[in-house]
Amino acid sequence: MIGARRLGWTVVLGALAVPWASVPSAGAGAVDAPRVLVLSLPTLAWDDLYRGDTPAIDDLLGESAVGAMSVRNVLPETDAADGYAAMSAGTRARGVPISGQVLEPEEDYFGTPARTIFMRHNGFQTETGLLAFGRPALVERNNGLDYDADVGALGQALADAGIPRAAVANADGFVQGRGGTLLRDAPYQRAAASSLMDERGWVPAGAVTRDLLEEDPAAPFGVRYAPDAVMAAFSEAWAAGGVVLVEGSDLARVDRYLPLTTSAHRMVLRRNALRATDALVARMLKSVDRERDTVLVVAPYHRSGVIHLTVAGLRAPGQAPGLLQSGSTRRSGLVTLVDVAPTVLDLVGLDRPASMEGRRFERSAGGAETGEARAGDLAQIDEASQYRDRMVVPVAIVFSVLQAGLWIGAAVAVRTGGARARRRVGTAALAMLAYLPATYLAGLVSFAEAPAPAYWFFVGGVASVLAILATVAGGRRALDPLLLCLGLVFGLLAADMVMGAPLQMNTVFGYSPTVGGRFAGMGNLAYGQFAAAAFLLCGLLTRRLSGRTFGTAIAFSVLVVAILIDGMPFWGSDVGGVLAFVPAVGVTAARLLGRRVRWRSVALWVTASAAVVGFFAALDLSRRGDRRTHLGRLVEAVADQGLGPFETVASRKLGANLAVITSSVWTAMVPIGLACIVYLLWRAPGQVRSIRDTIQESLAGLAVVGFLGFALNDSGIAVPGLMLGVVNASLVYLTVRTLPAEPAP
């Protein structure tokens, strides 16, 4: 079944602590050479482990550096075809329905030997190895996407270096019905092997036929792995050295079979598959030399219908147990699916191709002392991420509804004119602002297993307390409570960035690893709040400190700090935010200095934006490659490949921006905010003049940063939506709590 004769024996892997000087020539003692075993355990999550069913996997991961892996790909849900396509490319990629059609040359393919058909369509003939029939369709599909995925990049890099590669996998299984197969399953489910194919769709060694299976009426589809056959295939490949991928295909079979079972039966089937896979892993690990060989554990896709983080682990010679991270996440304990291919190449001493957006796994500092404790911590991250994703829409809807209710209260208060009603609405407006930092503080508490109302009581209670404290601390000056609350919104996010953004992770207005858009720095929802608070603070401080020495400079310094916090690679690392900030700051500076905005001023601000981004890019490029942010990696890619990567990123962001307009809950904030402003113009023109005089220096800058923030970020409408939330609450407060022109101090 396995033809390892095609490539010469090659030394593949050295200890992580010792860099490779060169790859030995063919025949240089392959049996004694280090090797890389890639254990693909589909759908495995951290909460599956340390329950008594997987002792071998538990021990292996206890000796490894481990992480929770985000498998988010092109689509929110990742299946086997997409997962293995991304592993093959080292970047986000889509699979195709025939991704699983990987056959051995002599295997019957609808009455014809697979070799014959493969040669007819791919132009070369091979006597041994594995043939991936889906590669042409994979290439064609990914050529139409904005990710520049080179499917087959991993296998081709190994082939070019003369490093053996083999795959052992077979997740076949289908149920024949009267009208065809149930679940619309294809006869072949072997996409795992395609992760190591080269640019011709060929894997030189391995086994994928149904000789790897045995009948079992109690198993999904009536078949399961035959342990002896799998071990024979693995042993032959392992003896040849190189990179050997073995899939725990019983786990994949169970996941596809779940729609045909009851919930109780699903648990039994999955537990049986976990036990069988663990027993197989235990047998394979007996052939692995702990002092010489490396084991990489990955779960390339999540369970059907449940988007969750999966398991990743790396046990290598000389490496202590701990946590993993990568340059893609820059956050301890988290890695991504696209990091797998660069990690494999790094383990065999090869450079990552420029087409791969992923970065290698590396051990990070910290982490619990025991494997079980680390698994528990990673399971909690996964649980918090899923909880966060469930809460995003409800929290955003409540925020939008409360904004509308706030304006209704303001309208009543303005109409009746009662001082007590005005104060109450003013306090409610402050609580609306405090609602935002309260959602970040909620990230310090685990609500995933708490009663459903607990989160709302916490956020509402914290927001109310902060509003009352701001009112009391502000004293008799009407502007001071608003300044305190805006300062809280701005200051909490600034402090969070400086501390490594711990409050951004798994909070509703931050980001989550299951979504996978960002893992470090400032998210787009946070940016909307941060920018609005910064410009309002600048205008209000100018008003509040008028007549004092350096008052204007102090107010303007808020915007300078905002640019530094948002753009620094080791803090916010937000390119689009900086490009929006700098022109808006230029407009605000012109207003503060009493100068007109001219076309040459616009050109100057555009140039300044490019210069600031260039400074941050140079700063990012000065850091180690695996520490660079997406800005440094983009500049690096453009330097290697020309403008293609930049055009790809721009196209992808534009597409995401346009798509989100019709699907984002924040789209509702725009008409709500504009309607409230129109009402204010109609109903309370005196307050409008007072508000204009109070924050006139901020208005132009707010408009510019809102428009550019929408245009330059892939979250699109969410940026001005959050900004309007901050602006509206501030306008309500100013409407009900300020009278025309307070005298200057």
HELIX and SHEET records of a PDB file:
HELIX    1   1 ALA A   30  ASP A   32  5                                   3    
HELIX    2   2 TRP A   46  ASP A   48  5                                   3    
HELIX    3   3 PRO A   55  GLY A   62  1                                   8    
HELIX    4   4 ALA A   80  ALA A   89  1                                  10    
HELIX    5   5 ALA A  114  ASN A  122  1                                   9    
HELIX    6   6 ARG A  135  ASN A  143  1                                   9    
HELIX    7   7 ALA A  153  ASP A  160  1                                   8    
HELIX    8   8 LEU A  182  ARG A  184  5                                   3    
HELIX    9   9 ALA A  191  SER A  194  1                                   4    
HELIX   10  10 ARG A  210  LEU A  212  5                                   3    
HELIX   11  11 PRO A  220  GLY A  222  5                                   3    
HELIX   12  12 PRO A  227  ALA A  240  1                                  14    
HELIX   13  13 SER A  249  TYR A  257  1                                   9    
HELIX   14  14 LEU A  258  LEU A  260  5                                   3    
HELIX   15  15 SER A  263  LEU A  285  1                                  23    
HELIX   16  16 LEU A  337  ASP A  339  5                                   3    
HELIX   17  17 VAL A  340  LEU A  347  1                                   8    
HELIX   18  18 GLY A  371  THR A  416  1                                  46    
HELIX   19  19 ALA A  419  LEU A  441  1                                  23    
HELIX   20  20 ALA A  442  LEU A  444  5                                   3    
HELIX   21  21 ALA A  452  GLY A  474  1                                  23    
HELIX   22  22 LEU A  479  VAL A  498  1                                  20    
HELIX   23  23 ASN A  524  ARG A  544  1                                  21    
HELIX   24  24 GLY A  551  GLY A  567  1                                  17    
HELIX   25  25 VAL A  575  LEU A  593  1                                  19    
HELIX   26  26 TRP A  599  LEU A  621  1                                  23    
HELIX   27  27 GLY A  625  ARG A  627  5                                   3    
HELIX   28  28 HIS A  630  GLN A  641  1                                  12    
HELIX   29  29 GLY A  644  ILE A  661  1                                  18    
HELIX   30  30 VAL A  665  ALA A  668  5                                   4    
HELIX   31  31 MET A  669  ARG A  683  1                                  15    
HELIX   32  32 PRO A  685  LEU A  712  1                                  28    
HELIX   33  33 ALA A  718  ARG A  737  1                                  20    
SHEET    1   A 9 ALA A 205  ALA A 207  0                                        
SHEET    2   A 9 ARG A 165  VAL A 168  1                                        
SHEET    3   A 9 GLY A 242  GLU A 247  1                                        
SHEET    4   A 9 ARG A  35  SER A  40  1                                        
SHEET    5   A 9 THR A 294  VAL A 298  1                                        
SHEET    6   A 9 THR A 310  ARG A 315 -1                                        
SHEET    7   A 9 ALA A  65  SER A  70 -1                                        
SHEET    8   A 9 GLY A 322  SER A 326  1                                        
SHEET    9   A 9 PHE A 361  SER A 364 -1                                        
SHEET    1   B 8 ALA A 205  ALA A 207  0                                        
SHEET    2   B 8 ARG A 165  VAL A 168  1                                        
SHEET    3   B 8 GLY A 242  GLU A 247  1                                        
SHEET    4   B 8 ARG A  35  SER A  40  1                                        
SHEET    5   B 8 THR A 294  VAL A 298  1                                        
SHEET    6   B 8 THR A 310  ARG A 315 -1                                        
SHEET    7   B 8 ALA A  65  SER A  70 -1                                        
SHEET    8   B 8 LEU A 334  THR A 336  1                                        
SHEET    1   C 3 VAL A 102  LEU A 103  0                                        
SHEET    2   C 3 LEU A 130  ALA A 132 -1                                        
SHEET    3   C 3 TRP A 202  VAL A 203 -1                                        
SHEET    1   D 2 ASP A 108  TYR A 109  0                                        
SHEET    2   D 2 THR A 112  PRO A 113 -1                                        
SHEET    1   E 2 GLN A 176  GLY A 177  0                                        
SHEET    2   E 2 GLY A 180  THR A 181 -1                                        
SHEET    1   F 2 LEU A 213  GLU A 215  0                                        
SHEET    2   F 2 VAL A 223  TYR A 225 -1                                        
END                                                                             
